[in-house]
Protein backbone atom coordinates (compact mmCIF):
# COMPACT_ATOMS: atom_id res chain seq x y z
CA UNK A 1 0.00 0.00 0.00
CA UNK A 2 1.42 3.37 -1.06
CA UNK A 3 0.96 6.60 0.85
CA UNK A 4 2.42 10.07 1.11
CA UNK A 5 2.57 9.89 4.90
CA UNK A 6 2.89 6.86 7.15
CA UNK A 7 2.45 7.32 10.91
CA UNK A 8 3.74 4.65 13.27
CA UNK A 9 1.74 4.90 16.49
CA UNK A 10 -1.98 5.13 17.18
CA UNK A 11 -1.97 7.06 20.44
CA UNK A 12 -3.41 10.54 20.75
CA UNK A 13 -0.31 12.13 19.20
CA UNK A 14 -0.38 9.98 16.06
CA UNK A 15 -4.15 10.14 15.69
CA UNK A 16 -4.31 13.91 16.10
CA UNK A 17 -1.55 14.31 13.52
CA UNK A 18 -3.39 11.94 11.17
CA UNK A 19 -6.52 14.08 11.35
CA UNK A 20 -4.51 17.16 10.34
CA UNK A 21 -2.35 15.48 7.70
CA UNK A 22 -4.92 13.31 5.90
CA UNK A 23 -6.38 16.28 3.96
CA UNK A 24 -2.86 16.97 2.61
CA UNK A 25 -2.27 13.57 0.98
CA UNK A 26 -2.68 9.83 1.17
CA UNK A 27 -2.06 8.74 4.75
CA UNK A 28 -1.66 5.42 6.54
CA UNK A 29 -1.48 4.99 10.31
CA UNK A 30 -0.20 1.75 11.82
CA UNK A 31 -0.84 0.78 15.45
CA UNK A 32 1.00 -2.23 16.85
CA UNK A 33 -1.67 -3.21 19.38
CA UNK A 34 -5.19 -4.57 18.93
CA UNK A 35 -6.74 -1.19 19.75
CA UNK A 36 -5.94 2.45 19.18
CA UNK A 37 -4.66 4.46 22.17
CA UNK A 38 -3.75 1.28 24.04
CA UNK A 39 -0.71 2.33 26.06
CA UNK A 40 -0.06 5.79 27.57
CA UNK A 41 -3.11 7.36 25.93
CA UNK A 42 -5.45 4.87 27.61
CA UNK A 43 -3.83 5.35 31.03
CA UNK A 44 -3.78 9.13 31.27
CA UNK A 45 -5.02 11.22 34.19
CA UNK A 46 -7.04 12.99 31.48
CA UNK A 47 -6.56 16.54 32.73
CA UNK A 48 -6.20 19.74 30.74
CA UNK A 49 -4.14 22.06 32.94
CA UNK A 50 -2.27 24.30 30.51
CA UNK A 51 0.24 25.65 33.05
CA UNK A 52 1.57 22.21 33.95
CA UNK A 53 4.91 21.24 32.43
CA UNK A 54 8.10 22.89 31.21
CA UNK A 55 7.95 26.00 28.96
CA UNK A 56 7.71 24.06 25.68
CA UNK A 57 4.89 21.89 27.05
CA UNK A 58 3.07 24.92 28.45
CA UNK A 59 3.33 26.69 25.08
CA UNK A 60 1.79 23.71 23.29
CA UNK A 61 -0.89 23.29 25.95
CA UNK A 62 -1.87 26.95 25.91
CA UNK A 63 -1.95 26.89 22.10
CA UNK A 64 -4.40 23.97 22.37
CA UNK A 65 -6.80 26.06 24.45
CA UNK A 66 -8.95 27.39 21.62
CA UNK A 67 -9.56 23.85 20.41
CA UNK A 68 -10.39 22.47 23.83
CA UNK A 69 -12.66 25.26 24.98
CA UNK A 70 -14.70 24.96 21.82
CA UNK A 71 -14.68 21.18 21.71
CA UNK A 72 -17.33 20.15 24.22
CA UNK A 73 -14.76 17.69 25.60
CA UNK A 74 -13.97 19.47 28.87
CA UNK A 75 -15.64 19.25 32.28
CA UNK A 76 -14.63 21.63 35.10
CA UNK A 77 -12.35 20.00 37.67
CA UNK A 78 -9.91 22.47 39.26
CA UNK A 79 -6.73 21.64 41.13
CA UNK A 80 -5.82 21.90 44.80
CA UNK A 81 -2.19 21.69 45.91
CA UNK A 82 -1.62 20.92 49.58
CA UNK A 83 1.47 20.79 51.76
CA UNK A 84 2.59 20.29 55.35
CA UNK A 85 3.59 22.94 57.88
CA UNK A 86 7.34 22.51 57.30
CA UNK A 87 7.10 23.23 53.56
CA UNK A 88 6.04 26.86 53.33
CA UNK A 89 8.76 27.82 50.81
CA UNK A 90 7.92 24.89 48.55
CA UNK A 91 4.24 25.76 48.73
CA UNK A 92 4.93 29.39 47.77
CA UNK A 93 6.79 28.18 44.68
CA UNK A 94 3.82 26.01 43.73
CA UNK A 95 1.45 28.97 44.19
CA UNK A 96 3.44 30.93 41.64
CA UNK A 97 4.10 28.08 39.24
CA UNK A 98 0.49 26.92 38.98
CA UNK A 99 -1.12 30.34 39.36
CA UNK A 100 -2.99 29.30 42.51
CA UNK A 101 -5.04 31.25 45.04
CA UNK A 102 -4.09 30.47 48.62
CA UNK A 103 -6.92 29.09 50.74
CA UNK A 104 -7.42 28.57 54.44
CA UNK A 105 -7.67 24.93 55.48
CA UNK A 106 -11.37 25.48 56.17
CA UNK A 107 -11.83 26.75 52.62
CA UNK A 108 -9.81 23.84 51.22
CA UNK A 109 -11.89 21.33 53.20
CA UNK A 110 -15.03 22.85 51.68
CA UNK A 111 -13.65 21.69 48.32
CA UNK A 112 -12.24 18.36 49.54
CA UNK A 113 -13.71 17.41 52.94
CA UNK A 114 -11.29 14.57 53.67
CA UNK A 115 -8.20 16.81 53.96
CA UNK A 116 -6.58 16.35 57.34
CA UNK A 117 -6.24 19.70 59.18
CA UNK A 118 -3.59 18.18 61.47
CA UNK A 119 -1.18 17.44 58.59
CA UNK A 120 -2.17 19.91 55.87
CA UNK A 121 -1.11 23.48 56.68
CA UNK A 122 -1.12 25.03 53.20
CA UNK A 123 -3.56 24.81 50.32
CA UNK A 124 -3.81 26.59 46.98
CA UNK A 125 -6.58 26.30 44.41
CA UNK A 126 -7.09 27.13 40.75
CA UNK A 127 -10.13 26.61 38.56
CA UNK A 128 -8.10 26.49 35.33
CA UNK A 129 -8.08 22.68 35.09
CA UNK A 130 -10.61 20.49 33.32
CA UNK A 131 -11.23 16.78 32.78
CA UNK A 132 -10.84 15.70 29.16
CA UNK A 133 -13.17 13.16 27.61
CA UNK A 134 -10.17 11.28 26.25
CA UNK A 135 -12.11 8.46 24.62
CA UNK A 136 -14.27 10.94 22.72
CA UNK A 137 -11.15 12.82 21.58
CA UNK A 138 -9.47 9.64 20.36
CA UNK A 139 -12.59 8.61 18.46
CA UNK A 140 -13.01 12.11 16.99
CA UNK A 141 -9.45 12.18 15.70
CA UNK A 142 -9.76 8.70 14.16
CA UNK A 143 -13.10 9.61 12.59
CA UNK A 144 -11.75 12.85 11.09
CA UNK A 145 -8.68 11.08 9.71
CA UNK A 146 -10.76 8.35 8.09
CA UNK A 147 -13.23 10.88 6.68
CA UNK A 148 -10.30 12.57 4.94
CA UNK A 149 -9.22 9.24 3.41
CA UNK A 150 -6.73 7.91 5.96
CA UNK A 151 -6.21 4.17 6.28
CA UNK A 152 -5.82 3.04 9.90
CA UNK A 153 -4.54 -0.44 10.74
CA UNK A 154 -4.29 -2.05 14.17
CA UNK A 155 -2.30 -5.22 14.95
CA UNK A 156 0.35 -3.80 12.64
CA UNK A 157 3.67 -3.69 14.49
CA UNK A 158 6.54 -2.68 12.22
CA UNK A 159 8.99 -5.57 11.87
CA UNK A 160 11.13 -4.11 9.06
CA UNK A 161 11.76 -0.56 7.85
CA UNK A 162 13.90 -0.04 4.76
CA UNK A 163 14.95 3.12 2.94
CA UNK A 164 14.06 3.19 -0.76
CA UNK A 165 14.87 5.59 -3.56
CA UNK A 166 11.52 7.36 -3.12
CA UNK A 167 10.93 6.97 0.61
CA UNK A 168 10.40 4.01 2.92
CA UNK A 169 9.15 0.45 2.86
CA UNK A 170 7.59 -0.81 6.08
CA UNK A 171 6.60 -4.39 6.77
CA UNK A 172 3.92 -4.63 9.47
CA UNK A 173 1.09 -7.01 10.30
CA UNK A 174 1.78 -9.21 7.30
CA UNK A 175 1.56 -6.31 4.82
CA UNK A 176 4.11 -4.11 3.09
CA UNK A 177 3.56 -0.35 3.08
CA UNK A 178 5.48 2.26 1.11
CA UNK A 179 5.57 5.94 1.88
CA UNK A 180 7.37 9.16 1.07
CA UNK A 181 7.50 10.37 4.69
CA UNK A 182 7.72 8.25 7.84
CA UNK A 183 6.34 9.85 11.03
CA UNK A 184 7.53 8.28 14.27
CA UNK A 185 4.78 8.63 16.89
CA UNK A 186 5.44 5.30 18.60
CA UNK A 187 5.39 6.49 22.22
CA UNK A 188 7.73 4.48 24.43
CA UNK A 189 9.03 2.69 21.32
CA UNK A 190 10.17 5.79 19.37
CA UNK A 191 13.88 5.07 19.71
CA UNK A 192 13.28 1.41 18.82
CA UNK A 193 11.46 2.52 15.65
CA UNK A 194 14.30 4.90 14.81
CA UNK A 195 16.90 2.15 15.14
CA UNK A 196 14.77 -0.15 12.98
CA UNK A 197 14.82 2.56 10.30
CA UNK A 198 18.57 3.13 10.61
CA UNK A 199 18.09 6.52 12.29
CA UNK A 200 20.17 7.54 15.30
CA UNK A 201 18.03 7.37 18.48
CA UNK A 202 17.68 10.55 20.54
CA UNK A 203 17.83 9.02 24.01
CA UNK A 204 14.19 8.81 25.07
CA UNK A 205 13.40 7.30 28.46
CA UNK A 206 10.05 5.69 29.28
CA UNK A 207 9.12 6.33 32.92
CA UNK A 208 6.52 4.23 34.71
CA UNK A 209 3.61 5.86 36.54
CA UNK A 210 1.27 3.69 38.61
CA UNK A 211 -2.38 4.33 39.48
CA UNK A 212 -4.86 2.88 41.96
CA UNK A 213 -8.61 3.21 41.84
CA UNK A 214 -10.20 3.27 45.30
CA UNK A 215 -13.80 3.61 46.50
CA UNK A 216 -15.12 7.05 47.36
CA UNK A 217 -14.39 7.51 51.09
CA UNK A 218 -17.38 6.82 53.33
CA UNK A 219 -19.65 6.80 50.30
CA UNK A 220 -19.07 10.52 49.68
CA UNK A 221 -20.18 12.19 46.46
CA UNK A 222 -16.78 13.09 45.02
CA UNK A 223 -17.90 14.31 41.62
CA UNK A 224 -17.23 18.00 42.33
CA UNK A 225 -13.95 17.52 44.22
CA UNK A 226 -10.85 19.00 42.58
CA UNK A 227 -7.75 17.09 41.66
CA UNK A 228 -5.50 17.20 44.75
CA UNK A 229 -1.71 17.19 44.39
CA UNK A 230 0.84 16.82 47.18
CA UNK A 231 3.30 19.69 47.45
CA UNK A 232 6.27 17.49 46.54
CA UNK A 233 4.28 16.16 43.54
CA UNK A 234 4.85 12.66 44.94
CA UNK A 235 1.14 11.77 44.98
CA UNK A 236 -2.10 13.00 43.50
CA UNK A 237 -5.77 12.16 43.75
CA UNK A 238 -8.54 12.74 41.24
CA UNK A 239 -12.25 11.86 41.18
CA UNK A 240 -13.16 9.38 38.49
CA UNK A 241 -16.67 8.08 37.80
CA UNK A 242 -17.76 8.10 41.43
CA UNK A 243 -14.49 6.72 42.79
CA UNK A 244 -10.99 8.13 43.26
CA UNK A 245 -7.77 7.46 41.40
CA UNK A 246 -4.60 7.89 43.43
CA UNK A 247 -1.09 7.85 42.01
CA UNK A 248 2.33 7.78 43.70
CA UNK A 249 3.46 9.93 40.74
CA UNK A 250 6.64 7.87 40.41
CA UNK A 251 9.04 8.20 37.50
CA UNK A 252 10.86 4.88 37.35
CA UNK A 253 12.85 4.23 34.13
CA UNK A 254 11.60 1.20 32.25
CA UNK A 255 12.15 -0.48 28.88
CA UNK A 256 9.23 -0.15 26.46
CA UNK A 257 6.59 -2.69 27.46
CA UNK A 258 2.97 -3.13 28.48
CA UNK A 259 3.41 -1.54 31.91
CA UNK A 260 1.82 -2.71 35.15
CA UNK A 261 1.75 -1.19 38.63
CA UNK A 262 4.44 -2.02 41.18
CA UNK A 263 2.67 -3.02 44.41
CA UNK A 264 5.32 -1.58 46.72
CA UNK A 265 5.52 1.72 44.87
CA UNK A 266 1.74 1.92 44.87
CA UNK A 267 1.61 1.23 48.62
CA UNK A 268 4.15 3.97 49.32
CA UNK A 269 2.17 6.47 47.26
CA UNK A 270 -1.08 5.53 48.96
CA UNK A 271 0.62 6.04 52.32
CA UNK A 272 1.63 9.56 51.31
CA UNK A 273 -1.95 10.24 50.23
CA UNK A 274 -3.32 8.81 53.49
CA UNK A 275 -1.05 11.12 55.49
CA UNK A 276 -2.89 14.13 54.01
CA UNK A 277 -6.46 12.87 54.50
CA UNK A 278 -8.71 11.64 57.29
CA UNK A 279 -10.05 8.53 55.54
CA UNK A 280 -7.84 5.43 55.20
CA UNK A 281 -7.62 3.33 52.06
CA UNK A 282 -9.42 0.08 52.82
CA UNK A 283 -9.29 -1.63 49.44
CA UNK A 284 -8.38 -1.19 45.79
CA UNK A 285 -10.89 -1.44 42.99
CA UNK A 286 -8.17 -1.69 40.34
CA UNK A 287 -4.56 -0.76 39.61
CA UNK A 288 -2.58 -0.13 36.45
CA UNK A 289 0.44 1.75 35.12
CA UNK A 290 1.55 3.57 32.01
CA UNK A 291 4.83 4.76 30.51
CA UNK A 292 5.41 8.50 30.17
CA UNK A 293 8.22 8.91 27.65
CA UNK A 294 10.63 11.86 27.83
CA UNK A 295 13.50 13.21 25.78
CA UNK A 296 16.66 14.06 27.75
CA UNK A 297 15.48 17.66 28.29
CA UNK A 298 11.83 16.60 28.95
CA UNK A 299 10.44 18.65 26.05
CA UNK A 300 8.58 16.96 23.18
CA UNK A 301 10.42 16.39 19.91
CA UNK A 302 8.53 17.52 16.81
CA UNK A 303 10.18 17.91 13.43
CA UNK A 304 12.23 16.40 10.63
CA UNK A 305 15.27 14.39 11.60
CA UNK A 306 18.28 16.65 10.90
CA UNK A 307 20.10 13.94 8.94
CA UNK A 308 17.17 12.25 7.22
CA UNK A 309 14.43 14.56 5.96
CA UNK A 310 12.21 11.60 5.13
CA UNK A 311 11.92 10.77 8.85
CA UNK A 312 9.77 12.94 11.14
CA UNK A 313 9.77 12.82 14.95
CA UNK A 314 6.55 13.21 16.96
CA UNK A 315 7.77 11.97 20.30
CA UNK A 316 8.44 12.57 23.97
CA UNK A 317 5.05 13.91 25.03
CA UNK A 318 5.66 12.63 28.55
CA UNK A 319 2.50 12.92 30.60
CA UNK A 320 1.22 15.87 28.57
CA UNK A 321 0.10 14.16 25.37
CA UNK A 322 -3.60 14.91 25.59
CA UNK A 323 -3.35 18.49 26.77
CA UNK A 324 -0.82 19.36 24.04
CA UNK A 325 -2.07 17.18 21.17
CA UNK A 326 -4.17 19.75 19.24
CA UNK A 327 -1.32 22.26 18.95
CA UNK A 328 1.27 19.53 18.37
CA UNK A 329 -0.78 18.14 15.49
CA UNK A 330 -1.18 21.60 13.96
CA UNK A 331 2.59 22.06 14.17
CA UNK A 332 3.19 18.71 12.46
CA UNK A 333 0.90 19.70 9.59
CA UNK A 334 2.47 23.16 9.27
CA UNK A 335 6.03 21.83 9.18
CA UNK A 336 5.22 19.10 6.66
CA UNK A 337 3.17 21.44 4.46
CA UNK A 338 5.87 24.10 4.59
CA UNK A 339 3.60 26.66 6.25
CA UNK A 340 4.79 29.14 8.89
CA UNK A 341 3.88 27.67 12.30
CA UNK A 342 1.82 29.73 14.72
CA UNK A 343 4.11 28.99 17.67
CA UNK A 344 6.83 31.38 18.80
CA UNK A 345 10.35 30.91 17.45
CA UNK A 346 11.83 29.98 20.83
CA UNK A 347 9.17 27.30 21.29
CA UNK A 348 9.89 25.86 17.85
CA UNK A 349 13.59 25.70 18.71
CA UNK A 350 12.81 23.99 22.03
CA UNK A 351 10.79 21.30 20.19
CA UNK A 352 13.03 20.76 17.16
CA UNK A 353 15.12 17.57 16.83
CA UNK A 354 18.08 19.75 15.78
CA UNK A 355 18.53 20.82 19.40
CA UNK A 356 20.31 17.52 20.06
CA UNK A 357 23.03 18.11 17.42
Secondary structure, DSSP 8 states (H G I E B T S, - for coil): -EEEEEEE--SHHHHHHHHHHGGGS-EEEE-SSSSTT-SGGGG---EE-TT-SSHHHHHHHHHTHHHHHTTT-EEE--EEEEE-TT-HHHHHHHHHHHT-EEE-HHHHHHHSTTB-TTT--EEEEES--EEE-HHHHHHHHHHHHHHTT-EEESS--EEEEEEETTEEEEEETTEEEEEEEEEE--GGGHHHHHHHTT------EEEEEEEEEE--GGG---TT--EEEETTSS-EEEEETTEEEEE----EEE-SS-----HHHHHHHHHHHHHTBSS----EEEEEEEEEEE-TTSS-EEEE-SS-TTEEEEE--TT-HHHHHHHHHHHHHHHHHT---SS-HHHHHHH-GGGG-
